[in-house]
């Protein structure tokens, strides 16, 4: 299991950042995919932007972007139809065989 998966299991959203060139490494890895430098692991901001969404039955699913470059898919807890570009926050993450992300609109 990777450090990313271990952090998700603990309910933490983290990413690797290169110590040499300061690039966020996404998907997360133990080495930079630009300069092959060593990375440090750090928390990702829990506020992001809604990139895309869809709805199946009464459940919204979305792609959210964090720190202008990290995109993840997850469910969106909302009773209103969201708008692309709307601010959202990560309210839950986990790993139980698969990665799990749950978001909420910032005005909800």
C-alpha positions as CSV (number, residue, x, y, z in Angstrom):
1,X,0.0,0.0,0.0
2,X,1.3,3.5,-0.9
3,X,1.7,6.4,1.5
4,X,-1.3,8.0,-0.4
5,X,-3.5,5.0,0.2
6,X,-2.4,4.8,3.9
7,X,-3.3,8.4,4.4
8,X,-6.7,8.0,2.7
9,X,-7.4,5.0,5.0
10,X,-6.8,7.4,7.9
11,X,-9.2,10.0,6.4
12,X,-6.4,12.3,5.2
13,X,-6.0,13.7,1.6
14,X,-2.3,14.1,0.9
15,X,-0.1,14.6,-2.1
16,X,3.6,14.4,-2.7
17,X,5.6,17.6,-3.5
18,X,9.1,17.6,-4.9
19,X,11.7,19.0,-2.5
20,X,13.9,20.0,-5.5
21,X,11.6,21.7,-8.0
22,X,8.6,22.2,-5.7
23,X,6.2,20.6,-8.2
24,X,3.1,18.8,-6.9
25,X,3.4,15.2,-8.0
26,X,0.0,13.9,-9.2
27,X,-0.8,11.1,-9.3
28,X,1.2,10.9,-6.0
29,X,4.5,9.1,-6.1
30,X,7.6,8.7,-4.1
31,X,9.7,10.6,-6.7
32,X,9.1,13.7,-8.8
33,X,7.8,12.9,-12.4
34,X,9.6,16.0,-13.7
35,X,13.1,16.0,-12.2
36,X,13.1,12.6,-10.3
37,X,13.8,14.4,-7.0
38,X,12.7,13.2,-3.6
39,X,9.3,14.2,-2.4
40,X,7.7,15.2,0.9
41,X,4.1,14.3,1.7
42,X,1.8,17.1,2.7
43,X,-1.9,17.7,3.1
44,X,-3.9,18.9,0.2
45,X,-6.2,21.9,0.7
46,X,-9.8,20.7,1.3
47,X,-11.3,23.6,-0.7
48,X,-11.6,23.2,-4.4
49,X,-13.6,23.9,-7.6
50,X,-16.3,21.8,-9.3
51,X,-15.0,20.8,-12.7
52,X,-17.8,18.5,-13.9
53,X,-20.8,16.7,-12.5
54,X,-23.5,14.3,-13.4
55,X,-26.5,12.8,-11.6
56,X,-27.8,9.3,-11.3
57,X,-31.1,8.9,-9.6
58,X,-30.8,11.3,-6.7
59,X,-27.0,11.1,-6.3
60,X,-24.6,13.7,-7.8
61,X,-21.1,12.6,-8.9
62,X,-18.4,15.0,-9.8
63,X,-14.8,15.8,-10.7
64,X,-13.2,18.3,-8.2
65,X,-10.0,20.2,-8.7
66,X,-7.7,21.2,-5.8
67,X,-4.7,23.5,-5.8
68,X,-5.4,24.2,-9.6
69,X,-4.0,20.8,-10.6
70,X,-5.2,17.9,-8.6
71,X,-8.4,16.3,-9.9
72,X,-10.3,13.6,-8.2
73,X,-13.8,12.0,-8.7
74,X,-16.3,11.5,-5.9
75,X,-19.8,12.0,-4.8
76,X,-21.3,15.4,-4.2
77,X,-23.8,15.9,-1.3
78,X,-26.2,18.6,-2.6
79,X,-29.9,19.2,-2.7
80,X,-29.5,21.8,-5.4
81,X,-28.2,21.5,-9.0
82,X,-24.5,22.7,-8.8
83,X,-22.8,25.0,-11.2
84,X,-19.5,24.3,-12.9
85,X,-16.7,26.4,-11.2
86,X,-18.6,26.5,-7.9
87,X,-16.5,26.3,-4.8
88,X,-16.7,23.0,-2.8
89,X,-15.0,21.3,0.0
90,X,-13.9,17.8,0.8
91,X,-15.9,16.6,3.7
92,X,-14.8,12.9,3.7
93,X,-12.1,10.8,2.2
94,X,-11.2,7.2,2.7
95,X,-9.9,3.9,1.2
96,X,-11.8,0.7,1.6
97,X,-10.5,-1.3,-1.4
98,X,-11.2,1.8,-3.5
99,X,-10.5,5.5,-3.1
100,X,-13.5,7.4,-1.8
101,X,-14.1,11.2,-1.9
102,X,-17.2,13.0,-0.7
103,X,-17.7,16.7,-1.4
104,X,-20.1,19.5,-0.4
105,X,-20.8,22.8,-2.0
106,X,-19.3,25.6,0.1
107,X,-22.6,27.4,0.3
108,X,-24.5,24.2,1.5
